[in-house]
Amino acid sequence: MSKIIKKLDSYHEKYGQYPESIRYLIADAEPIASIAEDQFQYLDQQTMDLMKDNVNEHIFYAKTKEGYTLSSYGLDNKKGGIGLDVDILVTQDTYLSFITDISDHIHPTFKQFVFDMTGSWQIFKVAAWMNLLLCIAIFLECARSSFKIQLIFLVINFLILLPFCSLVALTLTALHLAAPYSTH
């Protein structure tokens, strides 16, 4: 979104007003100039490429009396929402507050983290393999003949294997959350 805002500010500096549509911004056409119809397809493709937010959803532009409004409806592409579905509304006056405030609101919810984000399934696959190893270890310990030996090995498994699995799962989760919020 910051790329679009920089282009809008540059256009405003050059022509003294914001463009009527994104087509004018991409064509770098004067506000009073008309755009040839044969350029529409090219400009529309360029618009589609430029007007994407950080979750690859469309950003909407509207010129207002005071300037412009950019809006994005998040991952679900519907008004309202939390986490990755949060709506973003930016005007020429709120851009600086947008940069500082957005990071507080765009953390994924648990449901989004598990089902919507790329990489979530890899974390759960690693956790599933670790749980399988833990179950096999517990089964092998229970198959021993002596209760005392079973108890010792069971305690060792819970003191070593379970914390290790948990630590790896937490580390993978933290690394995934620290990564950019990409869903593609």
C-alpha positions in Angstrom: 0.0 0.0 0.0 2.9 2.4 0.7 4.0 2.0 -3.0 0.6 3.2 -4.1 0.6 6.1 -1.6 4.1 7.2 -2.9 2.8 7.1 -6.5 -0.3 9.1 -5.5 1.8 11.7 -3.7 4.1 12.0 -6.7 1.1 12.4 -9.0 -0.3 15.1 -6.7 3.0 16.9 -6.6 3.2 16.8 -10.4 -0.4 17.8 -11.3 -1.7 19.5 -8.2 -4.5 17.0 -7.6 -5.1 13.3 -7.1 -6.1 11.2 -10.1 -9.7 10.4 -10.9 -8.9 6.7 -11.2 -5.9 4.5 -10.9 -5.7 4.3 -14.7 -4.6 7.9 -14.7 -2.0 7.2 -12.0 -0.5 4.3 -14.0 -0.6 6.1 -17.3 0.8 9.2 -15.6 -1.8 11.1 -17.6 -2.9 14.6 -16.8 -6.2 14.8 -15.0 -7.9 16.5 -18.0 -6.4 14.1 -20.6 -8.5 11.4 -22.0 -7.1 7.8 -22.1 -7.4 6.0 -25.4 -9.7 2.9 -25.2 -7.0 0.7 -26.6 -4.9 1.4 -23.5 -7.7 0.3 -21.1 -6.8 -3.4 -21.2 -3.1 -2.7 -20.5 -3.9 -0.2 -17.8 -6.4 -2.5 -16.1 -3.8 -5.3 -16.0 -1.3 -2.9 -14.5 -3.9 -1.7 -12.0 -4.6 -5.3 -10.9 -0.9 -5.9 -10.4 -0.4 -2.7 -8.4 -3.6 -2.7 -6.3 -2.9 -5.7 -4.1 -2.5 -5.6 -0.3 -0.2 -7.8 1.9 -2.6 -10.8 1.7 -3.0 -10.4 -2.1 -6.5 -9.0 -2.0 -7.7 -6.0 -4.0 -7.2 -2.4 -2.8 -9.9 0.0 -3.7 -9.2 3.7 -4.6 -11.6 6.6 -4.5 -10.8 10.3 -5.0 -12.5 12.5 -2.4 -12.9 16.3 -2.1 -9.9 16.4 0.3 -7.7 13.8 -1.4 -8.2 10.1 -1.7 -9.2 6.9 0.2 -7.6 3.5 -0.1 -9.3 0.6 1.4 -8.8 -3.1 1.7 -11.1 -5.7 3.2 -8.4 -8.2 4.3 -8.1 -11.9 3.6 -11.9 -12.6 3.6 -12.6 -9.6 1.3 -15.6 -8.6 3.3 -16.2 -5.6 5.5 -15.3 -6.0 9.1 -13.1 -8.7 10.6 -10.1 -9.3 12.9 -6.7 -10.8 12.4 -5.9 -11.2 8.7 -9.5 -10.2 7.9 -9.0 -6.7 9.4 -10.1 -3.8 7.1 -7.6 -1.2 6.2 -8.7 2.3 5.4 -6.1 4.9 4.5 -6.5 8.6 3.5 -3.9 11.1 2.6 -4.0 12.4 6.2 -3.9 9.0 8.0 -1.0 7.4 6.2 1.5 8.0 9.0 -0.8 6.6 11.7 -1.5 3.6 9.4 2.2 2.7 9.3 2.5 2.6 13.1 -0.9 1.2 14.0 -1.4 -1.6 11.5 1.1 -4.0 13.1 -1.0 -4.0 16.3 -4.1 -5.3 14.5 -2.9 -7.8 11.8 -1.9 -10.8 13.9 -3.8 -13.9 12.8 -6.4 -15.5 14.9 -5.9 -19.1 16.0 -8.4 -20.3 13.3 -6.6 -18.2 10.6 -3.2 -19.5 11.8 -4.3 -23.1 11.6 -6.4 -23.1 8.5 -5.6 -20.0 6.3 -1.9 -19.3 6.5 0.7 -20.9 4.3 3.0 -23.1 6.3 0.6 -23.9 9.1 0.2 -27.5 7.8 4.0 -28.0 7.8 4.1 -27.1 11.5 1.3 -29.6 12.3 3.0 -32.3 10.2 6.2 -31.9 12.3 4.1 -32.0 15.5 2.3 -35.1 14.3 5.5 -37.0 13.6 6.8 -36.0 17.0 3.6 -37.2 18.7 3.9 -40.5 16.7 7.5 -40.9 18.0 6.2 -40.2 21.5 3.4 -42.8 21.2 5.8 -45.4 19.9 8.2 -44.8 22.7 5.4 -45.0 25.3 4.1 -48.2 23.7 7.6 -49.8 23.7 8.1 -48.9 27.4 4.7 -50.4 28.3 5.6 -53.6 26.5 8.5 -54.2 28.9 7.9 -56.9 31.5 9.0 -55.1 34.7 6.7 -52.3 36.1 9.7 -50.6 37.6 11.5 -50.4 34.3 8.3 -49.3 32.6 8.0 -46.5 35.1 11.6 -45.3 34.7 11.5 -45.2 30.9 8.1 -43.5 31.0 9.4 -40.8 33.3 12.5 -40.4 31.1 10.3 -40.0 28.0 8.1 -37.4 29.6 11.1 -35.5 31.0 13.1 -35.5 27.8 10.9 -36.4 24.7 7.8 -34.4 25.6 9.6 -31.2 26.5 11.8 -31.5 23.4 8.7 -32.0 21.1 7.0 -29.0 22.8 10.1 -26.8 22.4 10.4 -27.7 18.7 6.6 -27.0 18.1 6.8 -23.7 19.9 9.9 -22.7 18.0 8.3 -23.5 14.7 5.2 -21.6 15.7 7.2 -18.6 16.7 9.2 -18.6 13.5 6.1 -18.9 11.5 4.4 -16.0 13.3 7.5 -13.9 12.8 7.4 -14.5 9.0 5.6 -12.1 6.8 1.8 -12.5 6.8 1.8 -14.2 3.4 -1.0 -16.5 2.3 0.2 -17.2 -1.2 
